[in-house]
């Protein structure tokens, strides 16, 4: 399987929101990445609109209609504002994330061992699937939870990769190896019950290929902060090509 690259453009909106000039333009950034070969675009419209705002979600939906074969992924907490966007836009994928309204960034997956959490998610997943929208659940790499995600009707899980990225950044080879083993086991457990596997959070040009070499069958990586940081230095097109190169390098080993 060839891993797909979905570029999260939230941080483009963050910079734009510091002034009232409409620059940098979120749709222009997305279009540049798509032209350079990105397989999709991700946004996470939080209720406080500190990054992407409601008009961006709709403008990007219009842009994506001009790119058949590329995917639009909208992520967020389905108990907040996410479902309104899903109903209106009907993206290719909805990624459910359990973050609170004031949370700085996503920092954990759903605890599906909690029956109350499962029962809150079940009808929302069913609604999205009824709209022909693929559902991915943001999850920690816990193999035992993967059958529960499948039982709820999810199509995929997105493995929360910050612990791996932190181990990589710390330069602790043993810790990094242990983290990769956890993610590989979780991915295999998800695939064993018929779930697709996505991954994201703090992946970058340096840790992406090693992750993909060790974690089998990752369908999609969603990358935002590191990608936009690289794009500030390289430009959108070159950053896109660099990340696609990392994915290609992982496939050669």
N, C-alpha and C positions, 0 to 999 in steps of 0.2 A: 504493500500500500504506500502511495506517495503522500506524505504529510502535507496538508494544506496550510498556507500562511494567511491568517486573518489579522489585519492591522487595526488596532484600537486607536481611534483618533480623538479620544477624550482630551489628551493633553494639548492638542491643537486648540481646542475650544477653551481650555483653561487660559492659555496665553491671550487669545482673542478677547476673552471676557474682562481683561484688565483695562481695556479702553473701549471706546464706542465707535470704532472705525470699521468694524467687520473684518479685520485682518489679524492674524492669518485666517483664511477662509477654510472651514472644515471640509466643504465639498470639494474644493480645489485640491486639498491635501489627499483626500480619498481618491479622487480621479487620478492624481499623479501616481499613487501607489498601484492602482489597478492597471494603469498603462504600463507600469514597469513589471507587471506580472503577479501582483498579489492576488490570492485566490478569493479574498473576501475582506469585508470591513466590519468591525465591531464597534458598538457604542454602549456605554453604560449611563443612561440618563437618570441621575439621582434626583430625588424630590426637590432638593435645594438649588438645582441647576447650576452648581458651581463649575461643572464642566460642560458637557453637551446639554443643550436646551431643546425644548419640545420642537421648535421649528427645524432644528438641525436633523432630528430624527426623520421628519417628513421629507426634507430636502434630500437627505441621503437615500431615502427610499426611492425617490424619483430618479436619482442618479443611478442607483443599482438596477433599475429597470432598463437602463441603456447598456448594461453589462450582463447579458445573458450568460449563464454558466458560472458567474461569480456569486458569492453568497453574502447575505446580510444577516448579521448576528446581533440581536439586541439582548443585553444582559441586565439583570437587576433583581431586586427583591419582588417576588410575585405578590406579596402582601402589601406592597406600597403602590408605585405608579406603573410597574412594568406591564401589567395586563392591558391597560388602556392603550399603550403603544402597540402591543401585539395585535389587539383587535383591529386597530385602525390601519396598521401597516402590513401585517402578515408577512414578517420576514421569513427567511429560510429556516432560521433557528432562534429559539428563545433559550437563553442560559439563565436558569434560576440561581440566584446568589443570596445567601442568608445574611446580608449586611443590614445594620441599623441605619436610620436616617442620618445620624450625625457621625457615622463611622468614617475615619480618614481614608481607609482603603479596605478592600476585602481581605480578611485575615483568617478565615476558617470555612470549612464546608458544612453541609447539612448533617445534623446528627439524626440519621434515620433510625437509630435504635430507639428513639423517642416516638412512641405511637402517636402522640398528639401532633408532632411535626409531620408524620406521614399522612395523617388524615387531613391536615390543612393543605398539603400539596396535591393530594390525589385528584380532587375535582379541577384544580387549576391546570394540572398536566393534561387531564382529559379534554379540557376546553381548548387548549393549544393544539392538541393533536386533531381535534375536530375541525380546527381552522387550517389543517394541513401544515402546521408549523412543528418542526422537529424540536424536541425538548432535551436539553442537557442540564444535568444537575451538578452544581459546583460541590466537589467532594474532597475530603481529606483521603489520603491513600490507605484506606482501611478495607482490606479484602472482604471482611464479613458483611460490610454494608452494601456491597454491589448487588447481591440478589434482591435486597430490599428496594433498591433504586429501580431495578427491572420490574419488580412486582407492582410498583406504583405506575408503571407505564412509560417511564422515561426511555428515550432512544439512546442517549449517550450520557456519560459523566465527563465533567471537566476536572481533572486532577489539579488540586491547588499546589503549586510547585515552589512556593516560597521557602519551605524548609530545605529543599534540595539546593535552591539558589544560595541560601545563606551558608550552607555547608561548603559549596563551591567557592564562594567569596572568601570564606575563612581560611581556605587553603589546607583544610584538614582532609587528607586523602582517605583516611579510614572512615570518617564521618560521611564523606561524599559517597563512598562505595556503599555504605549502609543505607543511605537515603535512596540511592538508585535501586537497590534491591527491594526496598519497600514499594517504590513506585512500580517497578516491574511486576511484583506480585499482585498489586492492586489492579494493574492493567490486565493481567492474565485472568484474574477473578472476574473482572467486568466483561471481558470478551467471552469467557466461558458461559455466561448467562445471556449472551446475545447483545450486550451493550457496546456501542462504539465508544472510543476513548479520545477525548480532547485533553489539552493541558495548557496551563497558563498561570502566570504571576511571577514576575521578576526573571523570566527567561530573557537571555540576551545573546549577543553574537559569540560569546565565549563559552557559555554553558549549554547552549541549545543542542549542538551536534552531539556532545557526550550523552546528553539526556536521551536523545532519539536513538542512539546506538544501543542503549541498554534497556529502554522501555519499549516493548514490542507493540507494533500496530497503532501508533498514535495517528489519528485521522486528521487532527487540526491543532495548531498552536495559535493562541491569541496573544499578541504581544503589543504593548502600548508604551509604557514609560521608557523602557530602554530603546525601543524603536524610534520614538520621537527625539530622544536625546541624541541618538546617532544621526537622525535626519537633520538636526540643527547643524551638524558638522559636515555631513556628506551630501545632503539633499534627499528628498523623498525617493527619487528613482534609485540612486546609488544605495541607499539604506535598504530598499526593497530587494535589490539584487544581492546585497550582502547576506540578508537573512535567507533568501532562497538558496544561496550558495551553501550556507550552513546546513540546510535541509538536504541538499544534494550530497554534501560531504558525508553526512551521517549514513546515507544510503549506499555509499561506496565501500564501507567497511564490513 
